[in-house]
Amino acid sequence: MGKKPVLVIMAAGMGSRYGGLKQIDPIDPWGNIIMDYSIYDAKQAGFEKVVFLIKKEIEEAFDEIIGSRIKKYMDVAYAYQELDKIPEGFAVPDGRTKPWGTAHAVLCCKDQIDGPFAVINADDYYGREAFSLIYNQLASAQDNDRYQYAMVGYELGKTLTENGSVARGVCSLDKDGYLSHIEERTRIEHRGTSIAFTEDDGASWTSLPADTTVSMNLWGFTESILGELENGFSGFLTKGLAENPLKCEYFLPFVVDGLLKAGKAQVTVLKTPDQWYGVTYKADKEAVVKAMADKKAAGVYPEKLWEE
């Protein structure tokens, strides 16, 4: 029997587009936030340990709002994403406040991980099935001649907001359903009746079908990814700091795609029909509140998630 999968929650982003700590905004009358629902679903799926990746400066507020509550139900550990956690020989550019991205975030958790693990964003609602799919996959995951990773794939049309653009990892699958290519598209939005992305600030748009498989950063990895993230970070910084020192980001899809191209990893795509919910923008909150109330009415969740 291998080690039990651990859940890593990336909560270090300060919510640049939403204003304030978006992760810490209640979405039901009991003070629960989106993360409570994710952790509840993860616990139902079999996860027993959660690693919260945060900025050290928000630890007290974070622990008060969610950490201390979850400690009654799960093993809780904290890891910290800080700008100065970079390899020797590199310096943080003057004026840089933006974190180094999702791949760096996972790398910052390495001391808390010693087996397979799943990664999620703090402020996305993934749905019950997603956690069961990824847990069951990880529970038996073993690297062979290639690293055996997984991701939960969503239909693009079910992951958009009416209130602006979103960033998504757009996926291509091979004939056997494995991931063959993933590309981070940082601005996807509704354009009339279609969906499109732009890479040049809206000067030109490329349309995407609504059933395109996209990643919502729900990944399943074996421990082997940690060494790869570490090995690739210096190369990323060398290029990124020269090209875009204040904004460059080390993204998980970028690293995974590199491993696919090198033939080092195989990524199983676990498809879910679930509707995504999130609070990319303040105006999204109403839809999330209504969705969770509807799910409770349908019996998906108890009225109170946690018996305090």
C-alpha positions as CSV (number, residue, x, y, z in Angstrom):
1,M,0.0,0.0,0.0
2,G,1.5,3.4,-1.0
3,K,1.3,6.6,0.9
4,K,-2.1,8.3,1.1
5,P,-2.6,11.2,-1.2
6,V,-2.3,14.7,0.3
7,L,-4.3,17.8,-0.8
8,V,-2.3,21.0,-1.5
9,I,-4.4,24.2,-1.7
10,M,-2.8,27.2,-3.4
11,A,-4.0,30.2,-1.4
12,A,-1.1,32.6,-1.6
13,G,-2.5,34.8,-4.4
14,M,-3.9,38.0,-3.0
15,G,-6.8,38.2,-5.4
16,S,-5.5,41.0,-7.6
17,R,-8.6,41.2,-9.7
18,Y,-11.2,40.7,-7.0
19,G,-10.0,43.1,-4.3
20,G,-8.9,41.8,-0.9
21,L,-8.4,38.2,0.2
22,K,-10.9,36.6,-2.0
23,Q,-10.3,33.2,-0.5
24,I,-11.6,34.5,2.8
25,D,-15.1,35.7,1.7
26,P,-18.0,33.6,3.1
27,I,-20.5,32.1,0.6
28,D,-23.1,30.7,3.0
29,P,-24.8,31.8,6.2
30,W,-22.4,29.6,8.3
31,G,-19.3,31.6,7.4
32,N,-18.0,28.8,5.0
33,I,-15.9,29.8,2.1
34,I,-15.3,28.0,-1.3
35,M,-12.4,26.2,0.3
36,D,-14.6,24.7,2.9
37,Y,-16.6,23.0,0.2
38,S,-13.5,21.8,-1.6
39,I,-12.1,20.3,1.7
40,Y,-15.4,18.7,2.5
41,D,-15.5,17.1,-0.9
42,A,-11.9,16.0,-0.6
43,K,-12.5,14.5,2.8
44,Q,-15.5,12.6,1.4
45,A,-13.2,11.3,-1.4
46,G,-10.6,10.0,1.1
47,F,-8.1,12.8,1.7
48,E,-6.9,13.1,5.3
49,K,-4.2,15.8,5.1
50,V,-4.3,19.3,3.6
51,V,-1.4,21.6,3.1
52,F,-2.4,25.3,2.9
53,L,0.1,27.3,0.8
54,I,-0.2,30.9,1.9
55,K,1.8,34.0,2.4
56,K,3.3,34.1,5.9
57,E,1.8,37.5,6.5
58,I,-1.8,36.2,6.3
59,E,-1.3,33.1,8.4
60,E,-3.0,34.5,11.5
61,A,-6.1,35.7,9.6
62,F,-6.2,32.5,7.5
63,D,-5.9,30.2,10.5
64,E,-8.7,32.1,12.3
65,I,-11.0,32.0,9.3
66,I,-10.5,28.5,8.1
67,G,-7.4,26.7,9.4
68,S,-8.5,26.2,12.9
69,R,-11.9,24.9,11.8
70,I,-10.4,22.4,9.4
71,K,-7.9,21.1,12.0
72,K,-10.8,19.3,13.8
73,Y,-11.4,17.2,10.7
74,M,-8.1,16.9,8.7
75,D,-4.4,17.0,9.4
76,V,-3.4,20.5,8.5
77,A,0.1,21.8,7.5
78,Y,1.2,25.2,6.3
79,A,3.7,26.1,3.6
80,Y,4.7,29.6,2.5
81,Q,5.1,31.1,-0.9
82,E,7.5,34.1,-0.6
83,L,9.1,36.1,-3.3
84,D,12.6,35.5,-1.9
85,K,12.3,31.7,-2.1
86,I,14.5,31.6,-5.2
87,P,17.8,29.9,-6.0
88,E,21.1,31.3,-5.1
89,G,22.5,33.7,-7.7
90,F,19.1,35.4,-8.4
91,A,17.6,38.5,-6.8
92,V,14.0,39.7,-6.6
93,P,13.6,42.6,-9.0
94,D,12.9,46.0,-7.5
95,G,9.1,46.6,-7.6
96,R,8.2,43.0,-8.0
97,T,5.1,42.1,-5.8
98,K,3.5,39.3,-7.9
99,P,4.2,35.7,-6.7
100,W,6.3,33.5,-8.9
101,G,3.3,31.4,-10.1
102,T,1.7,28.0,-9.6
103,A,4.8,25.9,-10.3
104,H,6.7,27.9,-7.7
105,A,3.8,27.5,-5.3
106,V,3.9,23.7,-5.4
107,L,7.7,23.8,-5.1
108,C,7.3,25.8,-1.8
109,C,5.4,22.8,-0.4
110,K,8.1,20.3,-0.9
111,D,8.9,19.9,2.8
112,Q,5.3,18.9,3.5
113,I,5.0,16.3,0.7
114,D,6.4,12.8,0.8
115,G,4.0,10.9,-1.6
116,P,1.3,11.5,-4.2
117,F,-0.6,14.7,-3.9
118,A,-3.4,16.7,-5.6
119,V,-3.2,20.5,-6.2
120,I,-6.1,22.9,-6.3
121,N,-6.7,26.6,-6.4
122,A,-8.2,28.0,-3.2
123,D,-10.9,30.0,-4.8
124,D,-12.4,27.6,-7.3
125,Y,-15.3,25.2,-6.7
126,Y,-14.5,21.9,-8.5
127,G,-17.4,19.6,-7.6
128,R,-17.6,16.4,-5.7
129,E,-16.8,14.1,-8.5
130,A,-13.5,15.8,-9.3
131,F,-12.0,14.9,-5.9
132,S,-13.1,11.3,-6.1
133,L,-11.6,11.0,-9.6
134,I,-8.2,12.4,-8.6
135,Y,-8.0,10.6,-5.2
136,N,-8.7,7.2,-6.8
137,Q,-6.2,7.9,-9.5
138,L,-3.5,8.9,-7.0
139,A,-4.2,6.1,-4.6
140,S,-2.7,3.7,-7.1
141,A,-0.3,6.0,-9.0
142,Q,3.2,4.7,-9.6
143,D,5.8,6.1,-11.9
144,N,7.1,3.6,-14.4
145,D,9.3,4.5,-17.5
146,R,7.4,7.8,-17.4
147,Y,6.0,9.9,-14.5
148,Q,2.4,9.0,-14.0
149,Y,0.4,12.3,-13.4
150,A,-3.2,13.2,-13.8
151,M,-5.5,16.2,-14.2
152,V,-9.2,16.8,-14.0
153,G,-10.5,18.2,-17.3
154,Y,-13.5,20.5,-17.5
155,E,-15.5,21.7,-20.5
156,L,-14.4,25.2,-21.3
157,G,-18.0,26.4,-21.6
158,K,-18.7,25.4,-18.0
159,T,-15.7,27.4,-16.6
160,L,-16.4,30.9,-17.8
161,T,-17.7,34.0,-16.0
162,E,-20.1,36.6,-17.3
163,N,-18.1,39.3,-15.6
164,G,-14.8,39.3,-17.5
165,S,-12.0,37.1,-18.8
166,V,-10.4,34.0,-17.2
167,A,-7.1,32.2,-17.6
168,R,-7.3,28.5,-18.4
169,G,-4.9,25.7,-19.5
170,V,-6.2,24.7,-22.9
171,C,-5.7,20.9,-23.4
172,S,-5.1,18.7,-26.4
173,L,-5.6,15.0,-25.9
174,D,-4.2,12.1,-27.9
175,K,-6.3,9.2,-29.3
176,D,-6.1,7.3,-26.0
177,G,-7.3,10.3,-23.9
178,Y,-3.9,11.2,-22.4
179,L,-2.8,14.8,-22.4
180,S,-0.6,15.6,-25.4
181,H,-0.3,19.4,-25.0
182,I,-1.4,22.1,-22.6
183,E,-1.1,25.8,-23.1
184,E,-1.9,28.5,-20.6
185,R,-4.3,31.1,-22.2
186,T,-4.4,34.0,-19.9
187,R,-7.4,35.8,-21.4
188,I,-10.4,33.8,-22.5
189,E,-13.9,35.3,-22.6
190,H,-17.4,35.2,-24.1
191,R,-17.5,37.1,-27.4
192,G,-21.1,37.4,-28.5
193,T,-22.3,33.8,-28.9
194,S,-18.8,32.3,-29.1
195,I,-15.8,31.9,-26.8
196,A,-12.4,33.2,-27.8
197,F,-8.9,34.0,-26.4
198,T,-6.5,36.8,-27.2
199,E,-2.7,37.0,-26.8
200,D,-2.3,40.6,-27.9
201,D,-4.6,42.6,-25.5
202,G,-7.7,42.2,-27.7
203,A,-6.2,43.2,-31.1
204,S,-7.0,39.7,-32.4
205,W,-9.2,36.8,-31.2
206,T,-9.1,33.1,-31.8
207,S,-12.3,31.2,-31.1
208,L,-12.5,28.0,-29.0
209,P,-15.3,25.3,-29.0
210,A,-17.3,25.2,-25.8
211,D,-16.4,21.6,-25.3
212,T,-12.7,22.2,-25.3
213,T,-11.0,20.4,-22.4
214,V,-9.4,22.8,-20.0
215,S,-7.4,22.5,-16.8
216,M,-8.6,24.3,-13.7
217,N,-5.3,23.6,-11.9
218,L,-6.7,20.4,-10.3
219,W,-3.6,18.2,-10.8
220,G,-2.5,14.9,-9.4
221,F,1.2,14.3,-9.1
222,T,3.7,11.8,-7.7
223,E,6.6,13.2,-5.7
224,S,8.8,13.1,-8.8
225,I,7.3,16.5,-10.0
226,L,9.1,18.3,-7.1
227,G,12.6,17.6,-8.5
228,E,11.4,18.6,-11.9
229,L,10.0,21.9,-10.6
230,E,13.2,22.6,-8.8
231,N,15.4,21.7,-11.8
232,G,13.4,24.0,-14.1
233,F,13.1,27.0,-11.9
234,S,16.5,28.5,-12.5
235,G,16.1,28.2,-16.3
236,F,12.7,29.9,-16.0
237,L,14.1,32.8,-13.9
238,T,17.0,33.3,-16.3
239,K,14.6,33.8,-19.2
240,G,11.7,35.4,-17.3
241,L,13.8,38.0,-15.5
242,A,15.3,39.1,-18.7
243,E,12.0,39.4,-20.6
244,N,9.4,40.4,-18.0
245,P,11.0,40.9,-14.5
246,L,7.9,42.2,-12.7
247,K,5.2,39.9,-14.1
248,C,6.8,36.6,-15.4
249,E,5.2,33.5,-13.8
250,Y,6.3,29.9,-13.5
251,F,3.1,28.0,-14.4
252,L,2.4,24.4,-13.7
253,P,1.0,23.8,-17.2
254,F,4.3,25.1,-18.7
255,V,6.3,22.6,-16.6
256,V,3.9,19.7,-17.4
257,D,4.0,20.5,-21.1
258,G,7.8,20.5,-21.1
259,L,7.8,17.0,-19.5
260,L,5.3,15.7,-22.0
261,K,7.4,17.1,-24.9
262,A,10.5,15.4,-23.4
263,G,8.6,12.1,-23.1
264,K,9.2,12.0,-19.4
265,A,5.6,12.1,-18.2
266,Q,2.2,10.7,-19.0
267,V,-0.9,12.6,-17.9
268,T,-4.2,10.9,-17.5
269,V,-7.1,13.3,-18.2
270,L,-10.0,12.6,-15.9
271,K,-13.1,14.3,-17.4
272,T,-15.8,15.7,-15.2
273,P,-19.2,17.1,-16.4
274,D,-19.4,19.3,-13.3
275,Q,-20.0,23.1,-13.6
276,W,-17.1,25.1,-12.2
277,Y,-17.8,28.0,-9.9
278,G,-15.4,30.7,-8.7
279,V,-14.9,34.2,-7.6
280,T,-12.6,35.7,-10.2
281,Y,-14.5,38.9,-9.9
282,K,-16.6,40.4,-7.1
283,A,-19.8,40.1,-9.2
284,D,-19.3,36.3,-9.4
285,K,-20.0,35.8,-5.7
286,E,-23.8,35.9,-6.1
287,A,-23.8,33.0,-8.5
288,V,-21.6,30.9,-6.1
289,V,-23.9,31.7,-3.1
290,K,-26.9,30.6,-5.1
291,A,-25.2,27.5,-6.4
292,M,-24.2,26.3,-3.0
293,A,-27.7,27.0,-1.6
294,D,-29.2,24.9,-4.5
295,K,-26.8,22.1,-3.8
296,K,-27.8,22.0,-0.2
297,A,-31.5,22.0,-1.2
298,A,-30.7,19.0,-3.5
299,G,-29.0,17.1,-0.6
300,V,-25.5,17.3,-2.1
301,Y,-24.3,19.1,1.1
302,P,-25.6,19.2,4.7
303,E,-26.9,22.6,5.7
304,K,-23.9,23.0,8.0
305,L,-20.8,21.5,6.5
306,W,-19.0,21.1,9.8
307,E,-20.5,20.4,13.2
308,E,-18.6,23.0,15.3
